[in-house]
Amino acid sequence: MADKKRILFVGSFNPPADGRIGGQYFACRSLIDSDLKDDFDFLLVDSTLDSIHVSSVFLRLHKVGRRVFRCVRELLLSDVDAVLLFSSSGLSFIEKGSVGLLGKLLGKKVVIFPRSGPIIDNVKQSMLYRSYLSTVVSSCDAVICQSDYWRSFFMRLVPEVNRDKLVVIENWLPDSSFIEGGQKVYPQVMDRPLRLLYFNRIEKRKGIYDFLEAMLLLQRSGAWVEAKIYGDGTERENVKRFISEKQLTNTEYVGWLSADKRTVISSFDLCLFTSHSEGFPNALLEVMALGVPVVSCRVGAVNDLIVSGKNGFLVDVESPAQIAQAVQAVLREPSLLQEFSRRSVERVRQSNRLDDAITKFRSLLSAL
């Protein structure tokens, strides 16, 4: 049997100290735990954040330096054939990009997978960052894009000759994430309040206040709804204060959702996803896989995941009135929920299964 191709894999492999598992950790861990390990020898460099909360910049820079040094050592001293880099935005992309450029300089094949919505803001805010990103993307042998939306984004940043290297692999879920029996069953006539879910970080950039303002509009209009907020973040105390001061009786902040996630999510009728920027949110995949339709802002790969009026509704970013209007549309025609649910599950089953992602990664890495 021929020797396995050895791949330096820089990503998130150890669960954060606070136990709050994110999409990056799941993506990396699911690949190295799969049967890809039968075909490839992965040399792992962990870049997991200690906490989902942002740590000290100085501490983070120190850890970045240590990781880059280790990557340099492995590239120089180990028999590495290729480099696989999972990055976020901001400093994360700068770090992983520098490793990729060094890998190319040393004659290695390099694949980078940028997986964060704020990278769009980085590019808008800094011409230097835009130039660096373009250089990295153009230099790598392959760039994995989370959806067609992201492929279009990167196409605008690289010369036409480099566009064939942009490969789409959407985020994925294990089979255990899908609803049993194929789809969720909804009543044709709502004889109870419409149950609304917020399932995201409790941060301004995640649109938590857009969600709250929408709930306030619905309450003032007399809409028969009730909402629960699941998540953690820096705004959680302010959210509790908002609910109390505005006497928002239709909304409850619950906290972090960890135990019995499938049962809790499945109990809701509609998820309101109000984030201001996203790559390809796993939280949204989880909700849709359990047959819960979504009203979401038009951000990142959500534009590919949801077709407005077919398997959910899309609204503009920072538009509480549009969110409330979408909920009102469902209240007027609750039969939409059944159709949205069926199509949501079908969409995720068709394009976002772990086995399909493994097949695509195997093909990509084998071709390097």
N, C-alpha and C positions, 0 to 999 in steps of 0.2 A: 504494500500500500504506500502511495506517495506521501511525503510529509505534508502535514497540514499547513495551509497558509497562515502565517503569524500576523496578527493584527493588534496594533496598539490602539486600544479603545479608551477614549477619554470621555467620561460621562458620570452619571449619578448611580452608584451601586449600593451604598449603605444608607439605611433609613435615617432621616434626620433625628437629632437627639430629642426633639420635642414630639416625635412620633407622627408628625403631620405629613403624610405621604403625598407627593405631588406627581404630576404627569410625567415629568422628566425621569424620576426614579422608576416609576412603573415601566416606562418605555425601555430604559436601559436594562433593568433587571429582567424583564420578560424575554429579552433577546438572549442574554447570556445563560438564562435558565432553560432555554429551548434546545431543540436538537441541532441548532447551529453549531453548538460546541463539538459536535461529531465531525464537522467539516472544517472548523477554524479554531486556531489556538489564540484565544483572546488574552492579551496582556493588559490588565486593567489599571487605569489611573482614575481614582475617585475624585469628583468635584462637587459632591453633595454639600449644600449649605448646611451649617450646623443647626439652623432654625429657619423656619419660613419667614420669620421677621428678619429685616436687614440688619446685619451685624456691623460693627465698627469698620469704617473704610480701611483704616490702617491694618486691622487684623485680617481683613479680607485680602488686602494687597500682599501681606506676608504669606498667606496661604497660596495665593496665585503664584508668587515667586517660587515657592517650594514645589508646586505642581509642575510648573514650566521646567524647572531644573531637573525634575525626575524624568519628564518627557525627553528632554535633551539627552540625558544619560542613556535612556532606553534606545533612542534613535541611533546613538553613536555606538553603543556597546552590545545591544541585543540584535538578533537576526530578525528584524521587523520587515515584513513585506509591504504592509499598508497601514494607514492611519485612519481611524474612524472617530470623528469628533461630533459630540452632541453639545450644542451651545444654546444659550439664552440670548438676550440682547445686551447692550451696554458693555460693561467690562468683560462679561463672559465671552462675547463674540471676539473681542480684542485678544483675550487670552488664547482661546481655541484657534483663532485665525493665525496667531503668531506660531503656534505649534504646527499648523498646517503648512505655512510658508517655509518653515525650517525643514519639515518633512520633504517637501518638494525639492528644496535645495540639496538635500541628501539623496535624492533619487527615489523617494518612496511614492507610492500611490496614495492619494489623500481624498477622503470623502468627508464633507462637513454637512451637518444637519441643523440649521438654525431653527429654533422652535419657540419663538416668543414674539408676540404682537408688538411690544414697544420698540422693536427694531425699526419699524416704520418711522416712529418719532425721532429715533436717533439719526436716521438718514435726513429727515426734514430739518433738524436743528443744527446739523454740522456737515459742511461740505467735506471736511477732513474725514469724518466718519464714513460718509458716502464713498469717498475715494478709496478708503481702506477696505470697506466691504466689497467694493467692485474688484479691487486687486485680489483679495482672498478668493472670491467666487470664481474669478477668471483663471486663477492659478490651480485650483483644485481639479481633480479628475472627475469628480461628480459632486453635485450639490443636491441634497434631498430636500424637496419642497413638500410642505404639509398638505397642500391641495393645489388645484389649478389656479386659485386666486394668488397663492404665494409664488407659483411658477411665473405668473404674469408680472408680479412685483419684481422678481429677480431678473426677468428678461429685460426690464427697463434699465438695469444697472450694469449689464455686461454687453460686450460686442456680440454681434449676431453669430459670429463664428463659434462662440462658446455656449450657445443656447442649447445644444444637444445634450450637454452634460447636466441639465436641470431635470431631475427625476422626481416624479410625484409618488410619495408613499404617505397616505393619510394615516392619522393616528389609529390605534387599534385597541380592542377589548378582548378579553378571554370569553369563551362561550358561557361561562358561569355568570357573566354580567347581563345576559339577555333574559327577558321575561319568559317564564315558562308558559307553554301553550300558544306562543306566537304573537299575542297582542293583548292589550288591556281592554277591558269591557267597560263602556260608559253608558249611563242611562240616556235615553233619547230626550227625556224631559227632566231638568234638574229639580229635584224635590228637596234640595238641601243647598247650603252655600257652596259656591264654586271654590275649591281648595287650591290656593296659589302657593308656589314654592319659590324661595330665593335660596340658591345652593351655590355659594361662591365665597370668596374672601370678603371680609367686612372692611372695605377700603373705598375711598372716594373714587379712585380710578376704576374700580369694579362696578361703579354705578349704584352703590347702595342708597344714596340719597335720591337718585332718580326713581328707584323702586319705591322708596318711602313716599315721595311726592305723588307718585301714581296711585298708591294706596290711599293717600289723603283725598285725591280727586275722586276715587271710587267711593270712598266713604261719604263724601259730601253729596254725591249723586244718588245715594241710597242703594248702590249696587250690592247684591247679595253675595258677598265674597268673604273669605277669611284667608289670612296668609301667615306662613311661618318662615322665619329667617334662620337658616343653618349656615354656620361659618364662624371663622375667627379672624381677628385683625385689629388694627390700631384704632378703628372707629367704633368698636363694639359698645363702649360706655356712652359715647355720643349718640349712638343709635337708640340705646335704651332711653336716654334723656329725650330724644326727639319723639319717641312713641308716647312717653309720659306727658310731655309738655303740649303736644298737639292732640292729646286724648285720642290717639289712633287705636280705637277699640277693635278694629278688624285685623290687626297685625301683632304677632308675638315673636320676640327674639328668643330662640331656643338655645343656641350655642353650636359647638362643633359637632358634626355628625360623624360618628365613628362606628358604633355598634348597630347591627341590623340595618345597614344602609339600604339594602334592596327593599325591605318591607316598608321603611319610612318613605322612601322616594315614590314607591308604587302607590302610596295612599293619596297622592296629590293628583289633581286634574290637569294642571297647567303650570309650567315653570316659566318664570320671568327672568331672562338672562340679560342684564343691563350693563355689562362691562363696556368700558370705553375703548379697549384694545385687547386683542387676543391673537394667539397663534392658531392653535386648533384645540379648543378647550375640552379636555377629557371629561370634565363635569357635565358638559352638554351631551357628550356621547353616552355617558352612563344614564342620564335621564331619558334620552330618546330610546335607548336599548330596552328600557323598562316600560316603554309605551306611553310615556308622559310627553305630550306635545309641548312646544316651546314658543314663546314670544321673545325674540332676541333682537338686540341692536345689530346693525350691519357692520360687523367687525371681522377682519381676518378670514379664516376658513369657514366661518359661519355662513358666509355668502354662498359657499358651495354645498354646505350641509343642509340648509333650509331653503326651500322654494316657497316664497310667501304666498299663502292661500292654498298651498298643496299639502304641506306637512307641518305647517306652523305659520307664524307671522313674523316679518322683519319690520323693524322700525328704525328711525334715525337715532344716532347717538345723542345722549342727553335730551331725550324727548319724553318726559313723563306723561304728557297729554296723549301722545301716540300710543304709549304702553297701555294707558287706561282705555283708550278707544278700542284697542285690539281685544282687551278683556271684555269690554262691552259687546263686541261683535260675537264672541263666544257665548256670552249670556243670552243674546238674542237668538242664537242658532247653536244650541249645545250639541246637535248632531255632528257639527264640525269636529268635535273632539275624537269621535270614533274613527273618522277617516284620517285625521291628522296622526292619531296614534298608530294606525295600521301602516301608514306610509313612513312614519318615523322609524319604526322597527325594521321595515323592509330596507330603508336607506342604509341603516347602520349594519344590518346583517350582510348586505351586498358588498359593502366597501370597507368595513372597519373591523374585520375579524383578525385575531392574532395569527392564525395559520396563514392567512393571505399575506400578512406583513412579513412573516418569516420567509415565505417563498420568494418575495420580492427582494429581501435583504440577501438571501442566499444567491440569487441570480446576479445581483449587483456586485457583491463582494467576490464572487467566483470569476467575474469578468475583468477584475482589476489586473 
